[in-house]
């Protein structure tokens, strides 16, 4: 009998033994079905046929079923042996490799073990890789992470993987993240997911992988176009320099001079209301500021100021209705010559809609209904402009509102602004022992204003002379 004949004979004998007890038979069934399914889906994945749930099924669920099946097989064989040897004292089987049948079975088990190890290793690697993908983070849990996924796709960090910011370096952070993910998976399956999802605090050591704290950023020009609610909307400009700054010539300058300070603070869990600040300067001097009319809660922890205390949503920014409309009018996506266009656009965006699907239909209809009353004499071209505006506003609404997760305008607020941002610390309420408040010098320290609410600023003629 050649090697192949002995191999298949061993396979036949093992299969016969494994199916004599229902436990081992179930193990054979689960192992076979999961292995064939895993290899089929893996081949489809390599061929480019992917879907939202294929990864979690092939790399997480099927390998688990496969391992369970492997465990059941020896258990069933042991139970069957006990059944056959009932009434006799249990003992270990005698393995005589002079027996050709035993050698064939052992050869088959050896080959099968190698194949099983390859399947489990591949599934483990692919499973970990899949769980670190944006597809897993943003879409596997369906609508739970939809607000974060949609905002991330439209951000300047869209090419940065979720795990690059939300998991620190090293095995400790990896294990912590996976344990946290397991808890979140249980919450998801139990329908006990917090709505909205709390914004996590990303530590500075993760940000500085790409963004050097001492890098000098220079100045950045900002031009904001604003529009009035009048019948004929008036465009005005806010133009200013942001003094990003950093470390240069041995000194810290601009907004990023905060990086040269060590700052700790007491705050509520959302870090919105700050009740105490402790500052250590580069020269080693310290100062403490406390809220005049309130004390920090007993046992409240100290937080160390980091990048996300200002850049609170760098990869998941959502807009306000006013920002959406001003931006669309400024770039000409909505015709500013339509009567009361800004007022009506903001109004339909701020209205309440039960679902994203309902908003997609209701917003264009509401805007058209408003103009049927406001401007009944609009010609066909004007009505087409209103329809186009309604469609655009509906799209913008769905980019910023997710009723299933209780996310709407203002749910997530960016702290990269005066209030609630800089003024959490830089105001008159926090004072030191001398009665001095935290410095609130904006001009020359954080930004230089060129013009505000100006209809025809000279700066625009200089910047855009033609």
N, C-alpha and C positions, 0 to 999 in steps of 0.2 A: 504494500500500500504506500503510495507516494505521499509527499508532505501535504499536498492539497487535499487528498482524500482523507488523510488523518485529521486535517484541520476541520473539514466539513463534518466529519464524523464526530469530532469533539463538540462542534457547535450544535449538532443534532442532539447529542447526549445531554449537554448542559441545558439546552432549551427544554428537553423532555423532563429533566429533573426540576427545572425552575418553574414549570407550569403545573406541577403536581399539587402544589398548595396555593390557595387563593391569594395569599399575601405576596409570595414571590411572583405569581402570575400577574398580579396587579403591577408589581414593580417592573416586570418585563414590558408590559403594555405601556406604562408611563414613560419609561426610558426610550423605547423604540419610537413612540409617537413624538415625543419632545425632541429627540435627536433628529429625526427626519424633518420635522417642522423647522427646527433651528437652522439646519443646513440649507433648506429651501429658501427661507427668508434671508439668510446670509448671502446666498447666491443672488437673490433679487436685489438686495441692498448693494452688492458690489456692481450689479448691472445698472444701478441708478434708479431703480423703482422703489422710491421711498414714500412713506406717509407719516402722519403725526404720531400714530401709536405703534408703528412697526418696531421702533427701537425698544420701547419699554416691554413689548411682548417678546421679542426675540432675544434680547440681551439681559432681561431681568426675570421675567416670568418663566419662560421655557427652561432656562438653566436651573432654576429652582425646582421645577417639576422633574427635570432630568436627574438631579442629585437625589431627590426623594425616591425616585424609582430605583436608583442604584442601591440605596440603603435598604429598601424593602426586599430586594432579591435575596441577600444572605439571611435576612431575618426569616423569610419564608422557607429557605432551604433548611435552616436550623429547626424550625417548627416541624417541617416534614420529617426530618431525621428523628426528632423526638417522638413523633407519631409512630414511626416505623419501629422504633426501639422501645416502645412502651413496655414497662415492667422490667427493663434492663437498666443497670446503672449507666449514667451518661459518661461518655469519654470522647477523646479526640479521635477523629477518623485516622486510619492507617493509610499513609500515602506511599504506595509502591509504584515508583516510576518505571519499574520493569514491565508494568501492565501497559500495553499499547493504547488502550482506551483512556487510561488516566493521563498518559502523555499527550494524547490528542486534546483532551479536555483542558489540560494545563496550558497547552499552546494557544488554544482559542481564548482562554481567560487572559493570558498575557497580551495577546494582540488587542483584545477588546479593551483591556485596561489602558493601553497606550492610546487607543482611539478616544476613549472616554476622557482621559487627561487632556488630550488636545482640544476636545470640544469644550470642556470646562474652562481651560486656560483661555481659549479664544473668546468664550462668552464673558469671562471675567474682564478681560482686557476691553472688549467692545462695550461691555456694560458700563465700566468706569468712564470710558471715552464718551459714550452717549450721554451719561448723566452730567458730563461737563459741557455739553453742547448748548448753544442758545436755543436750539429747537426743543430740547428737553425742558430747560428753564422757562421758556416763554409760552410753549403751546401744549405740552403734554398734560398739564393740569387745566387745560381748556381755558375757561374765562378767568381763573383765579389770578394769573399773572398777566392777563391781557393788557391792563393799563401800562404796566412797566414795559412789556414787550413792544407795544405800539410807540411809546415815547422813546424807547431806546433806538428803535429803527430810524427815527427822525433826528437823532442827536449827532453831535460831532464824535461821539464815542461808539457809533454804530458798528465800527469794525473791531471793537474791543469785546472779547468774549465776556459773558456774565461772570464766569468763575475767576477771571483775571482781577476783578475788583472785589468780589464778594467772598473770596477764599484767600487767606493769607498763605505765605510760603511755609513749607515744612510739613512734616507728618502730623504734628499736633493740630494745626489749622485744618488739615484735610480731614482728620478723624472727627473733629468738632463739627465741621460743615456737614459731613455725612450723617452724623447723629442728629443734628438739627434738621436735616432733610428728611430723616426717617420720622421724626416727630411731626413735621409738616405733612408728610404723606398720610400718616394716621389721621391728622386733622382733616385733610382733604377727603379721605374715604368716609370719615364720620360726619362730614358736612359741617364741621366746626371751625371753618376757616375764618379768621378775623376779617371783617369788611369795614373799611378798606384795609389793605395790607399795611402794617406799620412800616415806616421808612427806616431801614437799618442804618447804623452809623458806621461808615467805612473809615477805617483807621488811616492815619497819615502815612504809615510805613508802606501801605499799598499804593497810595497816590504817587509817592516819590519814586516808585519803580520807573515811571515815565516822566514825572514832573519834578525837576530839581528844585529844592526849597530856596537855594541861594541864587538861582538864575535871575538875572536882571531882565525884567519884562518891558521896560521902556514905557512909552505912552501909547494909548489906543484911542483913535477918534471914533466918536459915536454920533450918528445923525438919526434922530427920531422924528418921523413925520406924524403929526397929530391932526385930527380933523374934528370940526365942530358939529353939533347936532342941528345946525340951522338948515332951512330949506335948501339953500345953496351952500353946501358944506365948505368951510374955509379951512385951508391947509396952513398949519403953522409948524415951526421947526424948533426942536430942542437939540442944540449942538454942544458937545463938551468933550474934553479929553479925560480919559481915565488913566490915572498915574499908577500903573501896576507896580512898577518898582521892583525892589529886591536888594541884593547886596552888591555894591560897587564902590570902588575907591575906599575900602575899609569902613563904609557906612551903610546902614540900612535906610532905604528911602521908599516912599510910596505905600500903597496898600499892603504890599507883601513885606513891609517892615515888621508885621506881626510875626513873621517867621524867625526874626531875631530875638523874640521874647518868649519866655516860658510862661504861659497863662493857664491858670486853673480857675474853675468857677463852679458855684453851686447853682443848680437849676432844677426845674420840674422835669419829669421823665421825658417830655417832648423837647426839652432844652429851649423853650420859648421864653419863659420868664426867668431871668437870671437874678439871683438874690445876693450873690457875693462873688468877688473876683480877687484873685491873688496873682500879682505880676512880678516876675523876676526879669530884670533888664540885663543886657549884655555885660554891664560893668559889675554885676552881682548885687546891685541894690534891689530892694523889694518894696512893694506897696500893697495894701489891702483895701478894697472898696466894698462897702456894704449898702444894701438897700435901706433908705431912710425909714420907711414906714412898714417894713416887713422883715421877718427873720427866716433864714433857711430852715426847712423842716428838720426836726431832730433825726439824726442818722442819715441825712441826705448825702449822697456820695459827691466827691469832687470829680469833675470832668476835666480832662486836659484838652485845651483848644487845639483843633486840627483843621485840615483843609475843608472838611464837609460842614464845619460850623458856619462857614460863609457860602461855600459852593455846595449847598445842601442837596441839589438834585442835578449834578453835572451830566448824567446820562439819561435822565428821565424827566425832562422839563415839560411841563404842561403850560398852556397859555391861558390868559383871561379873555373874556368876550371883547373887551376894548382893544387888546393887543391883536386879536384875530382880525377885527374889522379895520383898524388903522393900518395894519400890514397889507391887507388886501386892497384897500383904497390907495395906499402909497405905491404899490407896484402895478396898479392899474387892473388888477384881477376883478375888481368891482368898479363900475362906472361912478365916479364921484359927482357927476352932473345929475344923477337921479335925485329928485326932491326928497329931503329928509332921509337920505340913504343910510347915514351912519346911525341915526337914532333908531330907525326901523330894524336895521341889521342887528344891533346890540339887543334890541327888545326880543326878537325871535330867538336869538341865541340863549338869552337868560330865561326863557320860558321853560317849564318843566315838561319832560317827555318820559314816559314809562320805560322805554327801551330804545336801543340804537336803531332798530328797524323802524319804529314809530317816528323817531326824529327824522330819519332820512326822507320819510314821506311828508311829515307835518311841517317841517321848516320851509321848504319851497312853497307849499300850499298857503302857509300863514303869510309869507312875504307877498305872494301874489294877491291874496285877499286884502292885505293892507293897501297895496297900490291900486286895487280896484276902487277903493274909497278915496285915497289921497289924490290920485291922479287918474281919474277915469278916462281922460282924453289921451292917454299914452298911445302912441302909434305902435305898429307891429315891432319895429326895431327896439323901442323902449321896453315893451313887454318881454322881448327876447333877453334884454339886459337884466331885467328883474328875474327871469327864470334862471339865467346863468348865475346870478348872485345867490339865489336860493339854493341851487345845487352846491355851490362852493361852500356856503355857510353850513349846509347839512354835513358835508364832508369834514369840515373843521370841528363841528360839534362832536362827531363820532371819534375824532382823534383825541378829544379832551374829556369825554364823558363816558362812564361805564356804569350804568345803573345797577347791574347785577353785583358789582363790587362796591357800590355806594360811593363811587368817585365822580365828582362833579366839579364845576368851576370853584376853585379855591380850596379843594380838599387837601391838595399838596401845595404848600406855599414855598416859593424859593426865598432863601434868605440873602440872596445876592442883590439886596436893595436896602434902602434906608430903614423901612419899617414893614414887617418885622425882620430886620437884619441887623444893620450897624447899630441902630438905636437900642438894641437890647442891652448893649454895654455902654455905648457912647451917648450918654444923656445926663440929665441933671439929678437923677434919682440915686445913682450909686456914688457914694462919697467916701473919702478916706478919713483918717483920724483928724486931719487938718480942716476937714470940711470941703476939700477940693473934689470936684467931680471928675469922672473920666473925660479926657480931652475930647472935644467935639469940634475939631477943626477940620472941615471938609475941603475947602478951597485951598489948593496948594499942597495938601497932604494926600488927598484921595483923588480929587478931580479938579479940573479947571473948566469953568463954564464959559462958553463963548457967547451963547445967546439962548434965551428961553421964550417960548410962545411968540416967535417972530415970524410974521407972514412972508417977508422978503429979506432974509438975512444976507448981509454982504458976504458972509463966509461962503455961501453957496455959489456966489458969482466968482469967488476966488478959486474955490475947489473945482467948479464945473463952469469954466468961462464960455463954453460953446453950447 
